[in-house]
Amino acid sequence: MKGLRKEKKVQLDVSKESKLKLRFKRSFKNKDSKLKNVNESSKLKDLKENPGKVAQEEKLKIKDTLNTMESNKNENLKKTESTDSATTTTETKNETSETTKPTEATVEDRIEKKKNLYKSLWEKEYEYADVLVRMLQSFRKPLIEEAKSENPSISMKQIETLFDGFDEILHLSWTLCGELKIIYNVYKQLKPVNIGNVFLKHVKEFDVYFKYCSRFSTANELLRELNVNTKFRRYQNALLESTTLLKDDDYREVLRLPIYHIAEYDRILKELLDNTAKYDSSYEMLEDSYEYIDELYLEMKETLKKEKKIDEILEIRKSIVDCPRAIVKPGRYLYRDFNNLLELPTHRPFRLIVFSDILLLAKWDRKTRRFVFHRVINYKALKVLDNVSKADPTLFSLLLLNPFSKKNFDIAPQNSKGRRPFSVDNRAAPARQMNENNNDSLTRVFSRLLVDLKANNSETQNQIVNLINKRISELHPPPFELLWPDPKDIYDVDIIKGIRNPVPAEPNEVILNSYICNAIYHSFPKRLRIKRSLTLLYSLQNHGSSLSTFYERSNAGYGTAQVLVIKDDNDNIFGCFTAEPFKINNGFYGTGESFLFKVQKPKTLGRRKNFGINRVRSKDSAMGDDGGAQNGEVKIFPWAKTNYLFINSTNEYVAVGSGRGKFGIWCDGQFQRGQSYPTETFHNECLAGSEQFNIVNVELWTFTSQIQREFLKKRKSRFPTKFQKRS
């Protein structure tokens, strides 16, 4: 009985304890709900009063949860690792290393860096817009007042060419200021931001910077012409001293402002891309925007390099007495200036300047104590002899072939009075003198002239010899690679607009050949001289006479630069180079990199037909070896910097170069008839045999390096390629 009573007491005690526990849990739940309500109300108050603290607390909570999640994952992985075999452990380790997220320190660093980058992007844009406004007020306004004066040193047309495009750039900059500020403020609140949308929105406005590349060169050339005028120089110096914007500098620094700004864009976007995770939703758009801006920056950087090269040549021209103005040329580059040589046997100081296409020689004058211009030599009429003396390795000689020919950029030797030497003995016999003069002209054609020089040491002698020999070897470049689409892919619907596997083209079935390509190769922009290879995009004989097909194949997505070649019914070959694809447009478009070219017909010597061995050799020889004899000289007409009328293409015609209502090349909508006139854009002559001609074939070529780069891309960019129309 006593045992039963004890069991009943224990059961009663257990039931009481369970009831107390339930009551305690219910009361605790009620307290938790009340506390939650109080916390929510306090959170609302805190959000209204100080939202920053709440954001920080939420950040800390998110980090704590991330840490707990990672710790739980690691514990689970340890358990699985202990049970699984060795092979499974390696697989789980690889999977966890791929799926693990960055640590707290890296996340915080990325957030802070991106904050600073967004802030700097907005601040730089605001500073740039402010500088543009002050520049237009302090520089352009006084020049306009000077142009309106009685004796102006500058005209209104010249002011327009100097500041062409700055108003459009300023308008774009002010619009970007507001949008970049909004992005920075949104990101400060730790909300997702996609800056690539801003650049994608203003892609059409950014074409102003691409056009500025060609305007920059014209403005610099105009400044050089204006600086010759002493009145303009005085006015410019007084204006620069009165303003603090660009003190002790000239207007060229003003023209470089857009280039420096795009360089800042390129740098900041690169840093943003490096600090953005690849799994982020905004990464792809940011990558596309960076590639677009980087392409623009490279274009502007190349134009700046060209102007700096011209400045170097100008400095050399100033340092040499009687140096001709024709030395300064846009496509000419300076390689080395050797000013510490000695001429033998006089041992006078001698200066040898190596350019990209010519060699300049200057002698030392004791009276003026300056270098005086001696002669200019083309590499075609030059040979270097480095093994002159075995005892002295510093000696070398320049062998000038045909030194009295005007084609070799040579100047005939003159005496002190500026006349050619005349012998007294020949005055008595004029007939004999005539024969002797004829003999002299023949001997001069085959004459040689040696210039013996001595360098400081053997290293400089080797540098000079190797540099000149390298330039001479480039006169005989390797043959061009000409490709076209694989015949198997012509009827494939998926790739009918594109080129997947280009194969070598048949030389007898295309107009373009290696000789023409080598002649126009150095006129191409430097960025396109990666590979000596061109691929056929369109051919009149293969793709038909439809302008829509021509535009489709031109805009197939293979970059921008293209070469158009035309052949008329008189076997005249001519064409043009464009830095962008052809498209249907209401007005003119294009850049200053465009040029026209013409292949002149070879001159026939006499009426008698040549049935000799030379004709057999010319038939058997390749086009690259004897192309000059078969094709004739290739004339190139670069941009004359008078207007911006480069390309005009509609549904009815295609035209390149214009002026006074006429075109350099004009083709109708069916590619049957064409026209060619002299234009102000290129200062060209008539390219065909006559101004009106019938078309036999038309070809459009692009650079193979651009096709390869397009196929290497993993995905299509949201941004259009440079100058390409958005689809």
C-alpha positions in Angstrom: 0.0 0.0 0.0 2.8 2.4 0.9 4.5 1.7 -2.5 1.3 2.5 -4.4 0.9 5.8 -2.5 4.5 6.7 -3.4 4.0 6.0 -7.1 0.8 8.2 -7.1 2.7 11.1 -5.4 5.5 10.9 -8.1 2.9 10.9 -10.9 1.2 13.9 -9.4 4.5 15.7 -9.0 5.4 15.0 -12.7 2.0 16.3 -13.9 2.4 19.5 -11.8 5.9 20.1 -13.3 4.6 19.6 -16.8 1.7 22.0 -16.2 4.2 24.6 -14.8 6.4 24.2 -17.8 3.5 24.7 -20.2 2.4 27.9 -18.3 6.0 29.2 -18.4 6.3 28.5 -22.2 3.0 30.3 -22.9 4.0 33.3 -20.8 7.4 33.4 -22.5 5.8 33.3 -26.0 3.5 36.2 -25.0 6.5 38.2 -23.8 8.4 37.4 -27.1 5.4 38.6 -29.2 5.2 41.8 -27.1 8.9 42.3 -27.4 8.7 41.8 -31.2 6.0 44.4 -31.5 8.0 46.8 -29.4 11.1 46.1 -31.5 9.2 46.7 -34.7 7.8 50.0 -33.5 11.3 51.1 -32.3 12.7 50.0 -35.7 10.2 52.2 -37.5 11.1 55.2 -35.3 14.8 54.5 -35.9 14.2 54.3 -39.7 12.5 57.7 -39.6 15.2 59.3 -37.3 18.5 57.7 -38.4 18.3 55.2 -41.3 22.1 54.8 -41.3 22.2 52.9 -38.0 19.4 50.5 -39.1 21.3 49.7 -42.4 24.4 49.0 -40.4 22.6 46.7 -38.0 21.0 44.9 -40.9 24.4 44.5 -42.5 25.8 43.0 -39.3 22.8 40.6 -39.0 23.3 39.5 -42.7 27.0 38.9 -42.0 26.2 36.9 -38.8 23.7 34.7 -40.8 26.3 34.2 -43.5 28.9 33.2 -40.9 26.5 30.7 -39.3 25.5 29.3 -42.7 29.2 28.8 -43.6 30.0 27.2 -40.2 27.0 24.8 -40.6 28.2 23.9 -44.1 31.7 23.3 -42.9 30.5 21.0 -40.1 28.3 19.0 -42.5 31.2 18.7 -44.9 33.5 17.5 -42.1 30.9 14.8 -41.2 30.6 13.7 -44.8 34.3 13.7 -45.2 34.8 11.4 -42.2 32.3 8.9 -43.6 33.0 9.0 -47.4 35.9 7.5 -49.2 39.0 9.4 -50.4 37.7 9.9 -54.0 34.5 11.4 -52.8 36.4 13.7 -50.4 38.3 15.2 -53.3 35.1 15.8 -55.3 33.4 17.5 -52.3 36.4 19.7 -51.7 36.4 20.9 -55.3 32.7 21.6 -55.2 33.0 23.6 -52.0 35.9 25.6 -53.3 33.8 26.7 -56.3 30.6 27.4 -54.4 32.1 29.3 -51.4 31.4 33.0 -51.2 34.0 35.7 -50.5 34.9 36.5 -46.9 33.7 39.5 -45.0 36.9 41.5 -45.4 36.8 41.2 -49.3 33.1 42.1 -49.4 33.7 45.2 -47.3 36.7 46.2 -49.4 34.8 45.8 -52.6 31.9 47.8 -51.4 34.1 50.7 -50.2 36.2 50.6 -53.4 33.1 50.7 -55.5 31.7 53.6 -53.5 34.9 55.6 -54.0 35.0 54.8 -57.7 31.4 55.8 -58.3 32.1 59.0 -56.3 35.2 59.8 -58.3 33.4 59.1 -61.6 30.7 61.6 -60.8 33.2 64.2 -59.4 35.5 63.8 -62.5 32.5 64.3 -64.8 31.4 67.4 -62.9 35.0 68.9 -62.9 35.3 68.2 -66.6 32.0 69.9 -67.4 33.0 72.9 -65.3 36.4 73.2 -67.1 34.7 73.0 -70.5 32.3 75.9 -69.5 35.2 78.0 -68.2 37.3 77.2 -71.3 34.6 78.3 -73.7 34.1 81.5 -71.8 37.7 82.4 -71.3 39.0 81.3 -74.7 36.3 81.2 -77.3 34.5 84.5 -76.4 37.7 86.7 -76.6 38.6 85.1 -80.0 35.1 85.9 -81.3 35.6 89.5 -80.2 39.0 89.5 -82.0 37.4 88.1 -85.2 34.8 91.0 -85.1 37.5 93.7 -84.8 38.8 95.8 -87.7 42.2 94.0 -88.2 41.4 90.4 -87.0 44.2 87.8 -86.6 41.6 85.0 -86.9 38.3 84.5 -88.8 35.0 83.1 -87.6 35.4 80.0 -89.8 38.7 79.2 -88.1 37.1 79.6 -84.7 34.4 77.1 -85.6 37.0 74.5 -86.8 39.0 75.1 -83.5 36.1 74.4 -81.2 34.1 72.0 -83.4 32.3 69.4 -81.3 32.8 71.0 -77.9 29.2 72.2 -77.5 27.9 68.6 -78.1 30.5 67.2 -75.7 29.5 69.7 -73.0 25.8 68.8 -73.4 26.6 65.1 -73.0 28.8 65.8 -70.0 26.0 67.7 -68.2 23.5 64.9 -68.7 25.9 62.3 -67.4 26.6 64.4 -64.3 23.0 64.1 -63.1 22.7 60.3 -63.9 26.1 59.4 -62.3 25.2 61.3 -59.1 21.9 59.4 -58.8 23.9 56.1 -59.2 26.3 57.1 -56.5 23.5 58.0 -54.1 21.6 54.8 -54.7 24.7 52.7 -54.2 25.4 54.5 -50.9 22.1 52.9 -49.6 23.5 49.5 -50.5 21.0 49.0 -53.4 21.9 47.2 -56.6 23.3 49.5 -59.4 24.1 48.9 -63.1 26.2 51.7 -64.5 26.4 50.0 -67.9 22.8 51.1 -68.6 23.9 54.7 -68.4 26.5 54.3 -71.2 24.2 52.1 -73.2 21.6 54.8 -73.0 23.9 57.5 -74.4 25.7 55.4 -77.1 24.6 57.6 -79.9 25.8 60.7 -78.1 29.2 59.1 -77.5 29.7 59.2 -81.3 30.7 62.8 -80.8 34.0 61.6 -79.3 34.7 59.3 -82.3 34.1 62.2 -84.6 36.3 64.4 -82.5 39.3 62.2 -83.4 39.3 63.6 -87.0 38.4 67.1 -85.8 41.4 67.1 -83.4 43.9 66.7 -86.2 42.3 69.6 -88.3 42.3 71.9 -85.2 46.0 71.2 -84.5 46.9 71.9 -88.1 45.0 75.1 -88.0 46.8 76.2 -84.8 50.2 75.6 -86.5 49.2 77.8 -89.3 47.9 80.5 -86.9 51.0 80.4 -84.8 53.1 81.6 -87.8 51.3 84.9 -87.5 53.1 87.1 -85.0 49.9 89.0 -84.2 48.0 85.9 -83.2 51.0 84.7 -81.1 51.0 87.9 -79.1 47.3 87.8 -78.6 47.4 84.2 -77.6 50.2 84.8 -75.0 48.3 87.8 -73.5 45.2 85.8 -73.3 46.9 82.8 -71.6 48.6 85.1 -69.1 45.2 86.7 -68.1 43.5 83.3 -67.5 44.5 80.8 -64.8 42.9 77.9 -66.6 46.0 76.8 -68.7 48.8 79.1 -67.7 52.1 79.1 -69.7 50.6 76.8 -72.4 49.0 77.1 -75.8 45.6 76.1 -77.2 46.7 72.5 -78.0 46.3 71.6 -74.3 42.6 72.8 -74.5 42.1 70.5 -77.5 43.4 67.5 -75.6 40.8 67.8 -72.7 38.3 65.3 -74.2 41.1 62.7 -74.7 42.3 63.0 -71.1 38.7 62.6 -69.9 38.1 59.4 -71.9 41.3 58.1 -70.4 39.9 58.7 -66.9 36.7 56.8 -68.0 38.8 53.9 -69.1 40.7 53.7 -65.9 37.7 53.9 -63.5 35.6 51.4 -65.5 38.5 49.0 -65.5 38.8 49.3 -61.7 35.0 48.8 -61.3 35.2 45.7 -63.4 38.0 44.3 -61.3 36.0 44.9 -58.1 32.8 43.4 -59.3 32.2 39.7 -58.8 31.5 37.6 -62.0 28.3 36.2 -60.5 26.9 39.8 -60.1 24.0 40.6 -62.4 25.6 43.9 -63.5 29.0 42.3 -64.5 28.2 41.6 -68.1 26.8 45.1 -68.8 29.8 46.6 -67.1 32.2 44.5 -69.2 30.4 45.6 -72.4 30.6 49.3 -71.4 34.3 49.0 -70.5 35.1 47.3 -73.9 33.2 50.1 -75.7 35.0 52.9 -73.8 38.3 51.1 -74.2 37.9 51.0 -78.0 37.1 54.7 -78.0 40.2 55.5 -75.8 42.5 53.5 -78.1 41.2 55.5 -81.1 41.7 58.8 -79.3 45.1 57.7 -78.0 46.3 56.9 -81.6 45.2 60.4 -82.8 47.2 62.0 -80.0 50.3 59.9 -80.9 50.0 61.1 -84.5 50.0 64.8 -83.4 53.0 64.2 -81.1 54.9 62.7 -83.9 54.2 65.7 -86.1 55.4 68.0 -83.2 58.7 66.0 -83.1 59.2 66.6 -86.8 58.4 70.3 -86.4 61.1 70.6 -83.7 63.6 69.0 -86.0 62.7 71.3 -88.9 63.2 74.3 -86.6 66.6 73.1 -85.5 67.9 72.8 -89.1 68.6 75.8 -91.3 66.8 75.9 -94.8 64.9 72.7 -94.0 61.9 72.4 -96.4 58.3 72.5 -95.2 57.6 69.3 -97.1 59.4 67.4 -94.3 56.3 67.8 -92.1 53.8 65.2 -93.3 50.9 63.5 -91.3 51.8 59.9 -92.2 55.6 60.4 -91.5 57.1 59.2 -88.2 60.5 59.9 -86.6 62.6 56.9 -85.6 66.0 58.2 -84.4 68.1 61.3 -84.6 71.8 60.7 -84.7 73.5 64.2 -84.3 76.9 63.1 -83.1 78.4 61.8 -86.3 81.5 62.9 -88.2 81.8 63.4 -92.0 84.9 62.0 -93.6 87.5 63.2 -94.6 86.6 66.8 -93.3 85.8 65.5 -89.8 83.0 68.0 -89.5 79.9 67.3 -87.4 77.2 65.5 -89.3 73.5 64.8 -88.5 71.5 61.8 -89.8 67.8 61.6 -89.1 65.9 58.4 -89.8 62.2 58.8 -90.7 59.7 56.2 -91.6 59.9 56.8 -95.4 63.0 59.1 -95.9 66.5 59.8 -94.6 67.5 63.4 -93.9 71.1 64.6 -93.9 72.4 67.8 -92.4 75.9 69.3 -92.3 77.5 71.6 -89.7 78.1 75.2 -90.7 80.9 77.0 -88.9 79.7 80.5 -89.6 76.2 80.1 -88.3 77.3 77.3 -85.9 74.1 75.3 -86.8 73.2 72.3 -88.9 72.3 73.2 -92.4 70.0 71.1 -94.7 72.0 68.9 -97.1 69.7 66.4 -98.8 66.7 64.0 -98.4 67.0 60.4 -99.6 64.4 57.9 -100.4 65.1 54.3 -99.1 64.6 53.0 -102.6 67.8 54.8 -103.8 69.9 53.9 -100.7 72.3 51.2 -99.7 74.4 51.0 -96.5 78.0 49.7 -96.5 79.1 48.7 -93.0 82.2 46.7 -93.8 84.2 49.8 -94.9 87.2 49.3 -92.7 88.3 46.2 -90.7 90.5 48.2 -88.5 87.9 50.8 -87.4 84.4 49.3 -86.9 82.8 52.7 -86.3 83.1 53.6 -90.0 80.2 53.1 -92.5 79.1 54.6 -95.9 75.8 55.6 -97.5 75.7 54.6 -101.2 73.2 56.9 -103.0 71.8 55.3 -106.2 70.8 57.9 -108.8 71.3 60.9 -106.5 70.2 63.5 -109.1 66.7 62.1 -109.7 63.8 64.2 -108.5 61.8 61.0 -107.8 64.2 60.2 -105.0 63.4 63.5 -103.2 66.9 64.7 -104.0 68.1 68.3 -104.6 70.6 69.0 -107.3 73.9 70.5 -106.1 74.2 74.2 -106.4 77.0 76.7 -106.1 77.1 79.8 -103.8 75.1 81.9 -106.3 72.4 79.4 -106.7 73.4 78.3 -110.2 74.7 75.1 -111.6 78.5 75.1 -112.5 79.2 76.0 -116.1 82.6 75.4 -117.9 84.2 78.2 -119.9 85.8 75.9 -122.5 82.4 74.8 -123.8 81.3 78.2 -124.8 83.1 78.1 -128.2 81.3 74.9 -129.4 77.6 75.0 -128.6 76.8 71.8 -130.6 79.6 69.9 -128.7 78.2 71.3 -125.5 74.8 70.0 -126.2 76.1 66.5 -126.8 78.2 66.6 -123.6 75.1 67.8 -121.6 73.2 64.8 -123.0 76.0 62.5 -122.0 76.1 64.1 -118.6 72.4 63.5 -118.1 72.8 59.8 -119.0 75.8 59.4 -116.7 74.0 61.1 -113.9 71.2 58.5 -114.1 73.6 55.7 -113.5 75.9 57.6 -111.1 76.7 56.8 -107.5 77.5 59.0 -104.6 79.2 57.8 -101.4 78.9 59.6 -98.1 81.5 58.3 -95.6 80.6 58.7 -91.9 82.1 57.9 -88.6 80.1 57.1 -85.4 81.2 57.5 -81.8 81.4 53.8 -81.1 80.5 50.5 -82.7 77.1 50.3 -81.0 75.8 53.4 -82.6 77.2 52.2 -85.9 75.3 48.9 -85.6 72.1 50.8 -84.6 72.2 53.0 -87.7 73.0 50.2 -90.1 70.3 47.9 -88.7 67.7 50.6 -88.6 68.3 51.7 -92.2 68.4 48.1 -93.4 65.1 47.3 -91.7 63.4 50.3 -93.4 64.9 49.1 -96.8 63.6 45.5 -96.2 60.1 46.8 -95.6 60.0 48.1 -99.2 59.7 44.4 -100.3 57.1 43.1 -97.8 55.7 39.5 -97.9 52.7 38.9 -100.0 49.2 39.6 -98.6 46.8 36.8 -97.7 43.5 37.1 -99.5 40.7 34.9 -98.2 37.0 34.4 -99.1 34.1 32.2 -97.8 34.3 28.5 -98.1 32.2 27.4 -101.1 30.6 24.7 -98.9 29.1 27.4 -96.6 27.5 29.5 -99.4 24.1 27.6 -99.2 24.1 27.3 -95.4 21.2 29.4 -94.1 22.7 29.9 -90.6 25.9 31.5 -91.8 24.9 32.9 -95.2 25.4 36.5 -93.8 28.7 35.7 -92.1 32.0 33.9 -92.7 32.9 30.9 -90.6 35.8 29.2 -92.4 37.5 31.5 -94.9 39.8 29.8 -97.4 42.4 31.2 -99.8 40.8 33.1 -102.7 41.5 32.3 -106.3 43.8 35.1 -107.6 42.2 35.1 -111.1 38.7 35.6 -109.7 39.2 38.7 -107.6 40.2 42.2 -108.4 42.4 42.8 -105.4 46.0 41.5 -105.4 49.0 41.5 -103.2 50.7 44.4 -105.1 47.7 46.8 -104.5 47.5 45.7 -100.8 51.2 46.3 -100.2 50.9 49.7 -101.8 48.0 50.9 -99.5 49.2 49.0 -96.4 51.0 51.9 -94.8 48.0 54.1 -95.3 45.9 51.9 -93.0 45.6 52.9 -89.3 48.3 51.4 -87.1 45.8 49.3 -85.1 44.8 47.3 -88.3 48.4 46.4 -89.3 48.3 43.3 -87.0 48.1 40.7 -89.8 48.6 41.1 -93.5 45.4 39.4 -94.4 42.0 40.5 -95.9 38.8 38.5 -96.2 36.1 39.1 -98.9 32.7 40.2 -97.6 30.9 41.0 -100.8 31.4 40.5 -104.5 29.2 41.7 -107.3 29.7 38.5 -109.3 29.1 36.1 -106.3 26.4 37.9 -104.3 24.4 39.9 -106.9 23.7 43.5 -107.6 21.5 44.4 -104.6 22.3 47.3 -102.3 20.5 45.6 -99.4 22.8 42.5 -99.7 25.8 44.9 -99.9 24.7 46.7 -96.6 23.9 43.4 -94.9 27.3 41.9 -95.6 29.0 45.1 -94.7 27.3 45.2 -91.3 27.8 41.4 -90.6 29.4 42.2 -87.2 33.0 41.8 -88.2 34.4 45.1 -86.9 34.5 48.4 -88.9 37.3 49.0 -91.3 36.7 47.9 -94.9 38.3 48.3 -98.4 36.0 48.9 -101.4 37.5 48.0 -104.8 35.9 48.7 -108.2 36.8 47.7 -111.8 35.3 49.5 -114.8 34.8 48.4 -118.4 38.2 49.9 -119.4 40.1 47.7 -116.8 40.7 50.7 -114.5 41.0 49.6 -110.8 40.3 52.1 -108.0 38.6 52.2 -104.6 38.6 53.5 -101.1 39.3 52.6 -97.5 36.6 53.4 -94.8 37.0 53.1 -91.1 33.4 52.0 -90.6 30.9 49.8 -92.5 28.5 51.1 -95.1 24.9 51.7 -93.9 21.7 53.5 -95.0 22.0 57.0 -93.6 20.4 60.3 -94.3 23.6 62.4 -94.2 27.3 62.0 -94.4 29.3 59.9 -92.0 32.8 58.6 -91.6 36.2 59.6 -90.2 39.5 61.2 -91.4 41.1 57.8 -91.7 39.3 57.3 -95.0 41.2 57.6 -98.3 40.8 57.0 -102.0 43.3 55.1 -104.2 43.8 54.5 -107.9 45.9 52.0 -109.8 47.4 53.6 -112.8 47.8 51.6 -116.0 51.4 50.6 -116.9 53.1 52.8 -119.5 53.9 51.2 -122.8 57.3 52.0 -124.3 56.8 52.6 -128.0 54.4 51.2 -130.5 56.2 48.0 -131.1 54.9 44.9 -129.3 57.2 43.1 -127.0 57.7 39.5 -128.0 61.0 39.1 -126.2 62.2 37.3 -123.1 60.9 40.1 -120.8 57.3 39.4 -121.7 57.8 35.7 -121.0 59.3 36.6 -117.6 56.4 38.9 -116.8 53.9 36.2 -117.6 55.6 33.5 -115.6 56.4 35.7 -112.6 54.0 36.1 -109.7 51.9 39.2 -109.1 53.8 40.1 -105.9 57.2 40.0 -107.6 56.5 41.8 -110.9 53.2 43.5 -109.8 54.6 47.0 -110.4 55.3 46.3 -114.1 51.8 44.8 -114.6 49.7 47.1 -112.5 51.5 50.4 -112.6 51.8 52.9 -109.8 49.2 53.1 -107.0 48.2 56.7 -106.2 46.7 57.4 -102.7 44.5 60.4 -101.9 44.3 61.0 -98.1 41.9 63.3 -96.4 42.6 66.9 -97.3 41.0 68.3 -94.0 38.7 70.7 -95.8 35.3 69.1 -95.0 33.8 66.1 -93.3 31.9 64.7 -96.3 33.3 61.1 -96.2 30.5 58.6 -97.0 27.0 59.0 -98.1 24.9 55.9 -98.7 21.1 55.5 -99.3 18.7 53.1 -100.8 19.6 54.5 -104.3 23.3 55.0 -104.3 26.7 54.7 -102.5 29.1 57.6 -102.6 32.5 58.4 -101.0 34.0 61.9 -100.9 32.2 65.0 -102.0 32.4 68.7 -102.7 30.4 71.2 -104.8 27.7 68.5 -105.5 30.1 66.0 -107.0 31.5 62.7 -105.6 34.9 61.0 -105.7 33.2 57.6 -106.1 29.5 57.3 -106.9 27.7 54.0 -107.7 24.0 53.5 -108.5 21.6 51.1 -106.7 22.3 48.2 -109.2 26.1 48.6 -109.4 25.8 49.2 -113.2 27.0 52.8 -113.7 29.3 55.1 -111.7 30.8 58.5 -111.6 34.2 59.9 -110.4 35.0 63.6 -110.0 37.7 65.6 -108.2 36.5 66.5 -104.7 37.4 68.8 -101.9 37.4 66.0 -99.3 40.4 64.2 -100.7 41.7 66.6 -103.4 41.7 63.6 -105.8 41.7 63.4 -109.5 39.3 61.4 -111.6 39.8 57.8 -110.5 38.4 56.0 -113.5 39.3 56.5 -117.2 36.4 59.0 -117.6 34.0 60.8 -115.3 31.2 58.4 -116.4 31.9 54.7 -116.4 30.3 51.2 -116.5 31.0 48.9 -113.6 32.3 45.4 -114.2 32.9 44.2 -110.7 32.7 45.5 -107.1 34.4 43.9 -104.1 34.2 44.7 -100.3 37.0 43.4 -98.1 37.5 43.4 -94.4 40.5 42.7 -92.1 40.8 39.0 -91.1 42.0 40.0 -87.6 38.6 41.6 -87.0 36.8 38.4 -88.0 39.0 36.3 -85.7 38.4 38.6 -82.8 34.6 38.5 -83.4 34.6 34.7 -83.3 36.7 34.6 -80.1 33.9 36.4 -78.3 31.9 34.1 -76.0 28.8 36.3 -76.2 27.5 39.2 -78.3 28.0 42.6 -76.8 25.0 44.8 -76.0 27.0 47.8 -77.3 27.3 48.3 -81.0 30.8 48.1 -82.5 32.5 51.3 -83.3 30.4 53.5 -85.7 28.0 50.6 -86.3 24.3 51.1 -86.4 22.3 49.7 -83.5 20.0 46.9 -84.4 
